[in-house]
Amino acid sequence: MPDLPTPQDSTEAALFSECWDAVLAYADLCTSGSTAAAQLGREAFAHGIREARAAETGSVRGAGRRPARLPRIPLLLTAVRTTAAAWEEEGQGHKLDPDLRLWLNSDKAARYTGPPLQRPLALRGLRDLQQPDAELLWFAEVEALPLPLVARRLGLDPAGAAEELQQVRTLFRERCHRNHLDTPMDARCRSYARLLDAVTRSAASETPGDLSRHLATCVQCAEAAACLRLHGGGLPGALAGGVIGWGGLAYLERRRRAAEVRLGAGRPGAADQAAAEPQDAEQKARVARNGLLVAAVLVSVLALGVSLMPFGGEGDDLGARGGIDRQPVADPGPSLPSAPSLPPATSKPAARNTERTERPDPSGTPEDKSRHTEPQGTSSPTRRAEPGESGDPACRVEYDLVNQWPDGFQATVTVTSAESLDSWRLAWSFRDGQQVGQMWDASVAQNGSRVTATAADYNKSVPAGGDLAFGFLASWHGKNSPPYDFELNGHACAKSS
C-alpha cells in the first residue's frame, strides 16, 4: 500500500486536508468496509496527487494553450473510480461495493474512459473551464460550501462572489451546449438539440410533450438537459453524476451533510446576530430588573417568617424533638443500588467524584483531575481497567499512523465494540500537545489534550463485534507519541498492539 504524499508547503497541506476528506468520503461509498475504504483512498490519493503535480509542472508549449484538466478534488475522485476499476481487474473486487462492481462491468463505466466526444457532458464542460472557474463551480455546487468561504479560499472578493459564480455557471452552460452539438448523435437527437437549448434557458419555458417523452428515454439528451438547465437545483447532481459517475448523488448528499456538521447548520448568521444584539440587551435589562424585584419580595417574606418564629421554651423543645428523628444532612454512607446501572452511552454524567485516585500519566506529566472523574455511586462499573488487569474489555482500539510530515500527520482509528451501539463517542488523550485540525466520518471536539470523536449521522449504528472507523489530520511539534486512555461511550478500551 503506497504512503500518502507529503505536502510541499503549508498551502498544499491545507489543500491535502480538504481533498483527503472528499476522497475518503467517496472511497467509503465504493467499498464494503472501513479498512478497504482507507486502503482505496490512500492508493487513489497517492495516484491522483502525482497526476495533479505532473499536470501542474508540465507546460504545454504554444501561446494561449493549456492542458485540459479537472480541479484537484474532482481529479482525485476520478482517481478513486479508476483505482476501484483496477482492483476489479486485479481480483480484489470482493473489497468493493457489489453495485459498483456491476457498474464497472457495464457500458456506463466505459463512457468515462472511451472516446472523448462520448464522455459525459458535465465532465467535458468542467474540463473546458479555466482552473479557478472550475474550482469555484465545484466548491459552491458540489461541496456545498458557503459562498463567502469559497471566495476566501480562492482569493475572490466576497462582495462580488455571487455575481462571479453566476457568470461561471453561464459559461459552463455554454461549454456544455457546444459540446452537446459536437457529440455524435442520431438524427432524432440532433433535431431536438436546439429546442433543448431554448427550453432550458428560462424557468418560465414549458417543455413540449414530444421533447419530454424523448428526454424520458434518451440518457444522452437527459444529461444535456441537466447541464443546460441552471435553474431548478439540478446542476449539483449533474456535476456530481457526470464527473464522478457511480455514487455521484450519494457523494453529493454526504458532502452536504458533512458541510452542515462542520459549519453548524441552523446557527444564526453574523447579520442576524448583529440585528438581535439590541433586543438581547433590552431583554437582559428586563430580566435584571425583574430579578431585583423578586429578590426584594423574598427578603421581605423571609424577614416576616423570622419575626413570627417562636424562640425559647416550647420552641426549643420542638427543635430538640425534631432533632431526634432527623437524618444528618450529609449522609456519610449513601446506599448503593444492588445492581448499578451503567451510565448512558451518549452523554457524560454531570455530577463527578473528584476524590478518585489519579492514575499516573506514563509520560510523567500530571493529568488534569477535572477530566476523568466519575459519578458518585457508579465508580465501580465505569472504572477503567488498569494495565495488567484481567477481564474482557468492552472495546478494542487500533490506532494507525498513516503518514507524517515535519509539522503534521494523518491517522486512522478503528474500534471493535463487544456490544451493539446506537450511537458512539470515542475519547482519548495526547501526550505531546498534538492538535486535531480535521476529522472525517466523525465530528471532533478537543479540550486541551483530550479529544472526543462523535459519530456522524450515517455511521452511528455498530453491531455487536462490529467495527467503527474514522480518520483525522493533526499537527505536532517536537514529539508525536501515540494517544492513550481510549474510552468508548465512557468505558475503557484496550489498545491493540
Beta strands, then each sheet from edge to edge (+ up, - down):
strand 1: 395-405
strand 2: 408-417
strand 3: 425-429
strand 4: 435-440
strand 5: 442-447
strand 6: 450-455
strand 7: 467-475
strand 8: 484-488
strand 9: 491-492
strand 10: 494-495
sheet 1: 4+ 7- 2+ 1- 10-
sheet 2: 5+ 6- 3+ 8- 9+
end
